């Protein structure tokens, strides 16, 4: 298990390391890896922020409940909306 102070700084470390790699390396593969590190840091930070917001709202609504609800996916037997809205194709026969 990673200690909490290090865990909290990891996304920023990814972004900083990626920026340093992009600036310092001339090779295109190196720059690509740096950009991937920057993107990874941004995604990790965004995921943490979203999770903490949902968790905080759940606890506020349920007065300190233990677990936030799991997101359920609705299963329907209908075709997706994009297919329903498309007109039927008519063949042109003369």
VOPAGU-2260 file (C-alpha; in pm, 1 decimal, decimal comma):
REM VOPAGU-2260
SITE   aa  ch    i         X         Y         Z
SITE  UNK   A    0       0,0       0,0       0,0
SITE  UNK   A    1     127,6     344,8     -92,3
SITE  UNK   A    2     126,6     606,2     186,4
SITE  UNK   A    3    -149,4     866,9     144,3
SITE  UNK   A    4      79,0    1173,3      88,3
SITE  UNK   A    5     258,6     993,7    -194,5
SITE  UNK   A    6     -69,3     861,0    -334,8
SITE  UNK   A    7    -216,0    1211,4    -350,4
SITE  UNK   A    8      88,8    1350,5    -534,7
SITE  UNK   A    9     115,3    1075,2    -798,5
SITE  UNK   A   10    -100,9    1240,5   -1070,4
SITE  UNK   A   11      98,7    1562,2   -1036,8
SITE  UNK   A   12     422,5    1364,7   -1050,5
SITE  UNK   A   13     303,8    1195,0   -1371,8
SITE  UNK   A   14     223,5    1531,4   -1529,7
SITE  UNK   A   15     550,8    1691,2   -1418,5
SITE  UNK   A   16     759,6    1396,9   -1536,4
SITE  UNK   A   17     574,2    1395,1   -1868,9
SITE  UNK   A   18     637,7    1766,9   -1913,6
SITE  UNK   A   19    1007,1    1723,2   -1837,9
SITE  UNK   A   20    1029,4    1436,0   -2086,7
SITE  UNK   A   21     855,7    1637,2   -2360,7
SITE  UNK   A   22    1085,4    1935,0   -2304,5
SITE  UNK   A   23    1413,2    1746,7   -2267,0
SITE  UNK   A   24    1395,6    1464,8   -2522,9
SITE  UNK   A   25    1440,1    1515,2   -2895,2
SITE  UNK   A   26    1320,1    1170,6   -3005,1
SITE  UNK   A   27     959,9    1153,5   -3121,8
SITE  UNK   A   28     900,7     833,4   -2920,8
SITE  UNK   A   29    1021,2    1011,4   -2609,2
SITE  UNK   A   30     786,8    1303,1   -2670,2
SITE  UNK   A   31     500,0    1060,5   -2727,9
SITE  UNK   A   32     572,7     888,4   -2395,4
SITE  UNK   A   33     582,1    1227,3   -2223,8
SITE  UNK   A   34     244,9    1320,9   -2369,0
SITE  UNK   A   35     104,5     986,1   -2254,2
SITE  UNK   A   36     234,6    1053,0   -1901,3
SITE  UNK   A   37      73,0    1397,2   -1898,9
SITE  UNK   A   38    -256,9    1248,9   -2020,0
SITE  UNK   A   39    -239,6     972,8   -1760,8
SITE  UNK   A   40    -190,2    1224,6   -1482,1
SITE  UNK   A   41    -487,2    1430,3   -1600,3
SITE  UNK   A   42    -714,2    1124,7   -1629,7
SITE  UNK   A   43    -616,9     990,8   -1285,5
SITE  UNK   A   44    -678,8    1329,8   -1123,1
SITE  UNK   A   45   -1016,9    1369,1   -1296,6
SITE  UNK   A   46   -1128,2    1019,3   -1195,5
SITE  UNK   A   47   -1033,6    1083,2    -833,1
SITE  UNK   A   48   -1214,9    1416,4    -830,7
SITE  UNK   A   49   -1533,2    1267,9    -979,3
SITE  UNK   A   50   -1531,6     974,0    -739,8
SITE  UNK   A   51   -1481,2    1197,5    -438,0
SITE  UNK   A   52   -1761,1    1429,3    -549,2
SITE  UNK   A   53   -2007,6    1141,2    -590,8
SITE  UNK   A   54   -1896,9     992,2    -258,1
SITE  UNK   A   55   -1931,9    1327,5     -78,8
SITE  UNK   A   56   -2280,8    1388,2    -223,9
SITE  UNK   A   57   -2392,7    1037,0    -127,3
SITE  UNK   A   58   -2274,5    1079,9     229,5
SITE  UNK   A   59   -2438,9    1421,8     254,2
SITE  UNK   A   60   -2773,8    1286,0     131,3
SITE  UNK   A   61   -2760,7     972,5     346,0
SITE  UNK   A   62   -2610,1    1132,7     655,7
SITE  UNK   A   63   -2283,9     949,0     653,1
SITE  UNK   A   64   -2389,1     623,1     490,2
SITE  UNK   A   65   -2118,0     365,4     449,1
SITE  UNK   A   66   -2111,2     289,7      75,3
SITE  UNK   A   67   -2205,9     496,9    -228,0
SITE  UNK   A   68   -2449,6     326,1    -461,3
SITE  UNK   A   69   -2315,0     123,8    -749,8
SITE  UNK   A   70   -2405,7     263,1   -1086,7
SITE  UNK   A   71   -2656,5      37,5   -1257,2
SITE  UNK   A   72   -2684,5       4,0   -1630,0
SITE  UNK   A   73   -3035,5      -9,2   -1768,0
SITE  UNK   A   74   -3090,4    -306,9   -1991,8
SITE  UNK   A   75   -3355,0    -263,5   -2258,2
SITE  UNK   A   76   -3467,1    -485,6   -2540,0
SITE  UNK   A   77   -3521,7    -191,6   -2775,0
SITE  UNK   A   78   -3284,9     -96,8   -3050,7
SITE  UNK   A   79   -3051,3     192,7   -2980,2
SITE  UNK   A   80   -3191,4     539,8   -3043,9
SITE  UNK   A   81   -2956,1     596,5   -3335,5
SITE  UNK   A   82   -3107,4     302,4   -3525,1
SITE  UNK   A   83   -3465,7     393,7   -3441,9
SITE  UNK   A   84   -3429,4     742,9   -3580,3
SITE  UNK   A   85   -3281,5     632,1   -3910,8
SITE  UNK   A   86   -3532,1     603,8   -4195,0
SITE  UNK   A   87   -3566,2     272,4   -4368,7
SITE  UNK   A   88   -3369,0     242,7   -4688,8
SITE  UNK   A   89   -3583,7     192,5   -4995,3
SITE  UNK   A   90   -3434,0      26,8   -5297,6
SITE  UNK   A   91   -3469,6     211,5   -5625,4
SITE  UNK   A   92   -3595,9     -31,3   -5884,7
SITE  UNK   A   93   -3712,8      91,6   -6220,8
